[in-house]
Every structure is written in C-alpha cells, then in structure tokens.
C-alpha cells in the first residue's frame, strides 16, 4: 500500500508524534512588520557581510547591450555563442553583455498542503515565508521590483501579485503569502500548472525563484525547462528530515496533507522504514536529475537548519563558481555544471 502513495506521508495534525506539528497547530497569523525587522537584524545583516557589495553574486541584471566577445569556455552557456564570429574565426566565441543594475524578480510560491508540514518548531511554510521576506527586502532596498505567484493547490486560479518596489509592497507581499492557505482537501499539487501560468504572466526576462517542496503530480519537468530558457531560474527546495527517514514511532496514523487520505502504518517495522527510506531516496535522485537536466541551481532549505546558514552557503558556492568561470555569476545558468545545493546532508 505504501508503494502506491505519491509522496512520503505526514503525521495527522490531531495526534502528531512527539515533536511533530503541522500548520493546523500554527493558526496565528504572522505580523509582517515584526518578521521583517527580525530578519533584517539576523539573516540580512549576515548576508550583507558575505556579499560585501558584490551584488551580482546573487542577482543578475537584465541588460542586453553587447560589451565584448571572447573565446568560449566549458562553463559558458552555449546560448551565448556568436555563431557568425565562430564561423569566421573557426573558434567558438561567446557574446558578453553589459548588465544593468535593475533586477526584476518573481517568487513562484507553492503553498499547498504538504508545505505546511514540519517535524519541529519550523514548518516548510514558515521557512518559505522567511525566505520570501529576505529576498524581497534585499531587492527592494536597492530600488528593484519583486512580484509573486501564489499557488495553494486548489483548482482556482493562482494569485498574482504584480512586481513592485518599496517596503510597503514587501509587507503586502508577506501578508498575502501568509494569508494564502490551502483548503482541507485539494487535488495533489500540480507544479506544471503553476510553471505554465508563470510563463504567461512574466513577460520580461527576470530572476525567478520557485519556492516549493516539489511534491507534485508528475509531468512538470518540460514546463521547468521552458521557463529556464526564458528566465534565470533558481529552485528553492523546502524539505524536512522526517520526509527522508521515518523514525521508530510505533503504530501511527498518517494523513495526506492535500487529499485528506488516511493510512495506519507500523513505523516499528524495520522493513517498512527501509522501504520508506528507499522510496524517499529514489525521489531525491529523480528531483536532482530533473533540475540538472534543466540547468538550474538549487538552494535547499531544511526546517532543522537556520535560514542564514543555508543562504550563506549558497552565496559562497556561487562566488566560487563565478571565480572559476572568470566572473559573471548568473542566476542559475552561469555554468553547465550540475545544480548546486544550499544544504549538505
């Protein structure tokens, strides 16, 4: 029966195992102003020290003015090859563009039922909200714009928040994300629909952050590849350690957070825990392979790790990659290496 489930299950909110809480137990709404002030004094202050003015390490402008031509390197994006110059010189050359300072960014927020899970004090949803706050403030305090497309997993249209600048807009963005709650029972998350709608909504080339646990109906990989061809994409993957390995908690009731399906399992059965871990590992491998084939970076955020630790590690990795490539750190397609990981397990 377990092998037929589409996702690792989560404990029932009414009787969770010790230490496990879900969004049903976190009904208090977040104060956006207090959240932003706390993150500005903790996470963002540390990020400022890491960036040290190197704004392009994390964000990339949208300029298209030709600045120079140079020989192709293995880490270059093949789409930047100038084929006319290559044919004339018989050596591959790429175009370098002058990037402007303006960055338009979009958050594609998966706020479906499975994102509400957390085996500790922090849920994946809380982690997603804090990441959105940090990213939005980093952008808007430099005059850039950020928008969002919110997906709660139901069949209604996703909520579009136009890209704007300013602190007031950030507070409105955070309030809207916090208020976007899934229904008790919804169809399984369909990331393909979210990605497809973003293609129609985001007209100008932008930095796109897909914030999700990537627990979804299959078939979203082609939509991700199309999105990555038009925009600079980063996958922000949310996960909880309990989704990778189930501890021995005895007989327990599990509930699918999206469809409401209930299932009783014996987690004291070593064979069951092994099957759970194997299926979780297979899903991990498939997800990493999909992201690698799409050529995008992956920032992994774990519920049991501080947000600033994950972000600092990701920024440092991008800095090293930019140095190896001779500069030019893009958002996701600065090299053809496999996606990077913000969390090392």
Secondary structure, DSSP 8 states (H G I E B T S, - for coil): -GGG-SS--EE-STT--TT-EEGGG--S---HHHHHHHHHHTHHHHHHHHHTT-GGGT------EEEEEEE--TTS-GGGB-HHHHHHHSS-EEEEEE--S--EEEEEEE-SGGGGEESSS--HHHHHHHHHHHHHHHHHTTT-EEEEEEE-SSSS--EEEEEE-SHHHHHHHHHHHHH----SS-----HHHHHHHHHHH--S--EEEEEE-----S--HHHHHHHHHHSEEEEEEEE-GGGT------EEEEE-TTT--EEEEETT-HHHHHHHHHHHHHHHHHHHHHHHHHT-EEEEEETTS-HHHHHHHHHHHHHHHHHHTTS---SS-S-SS----SS--
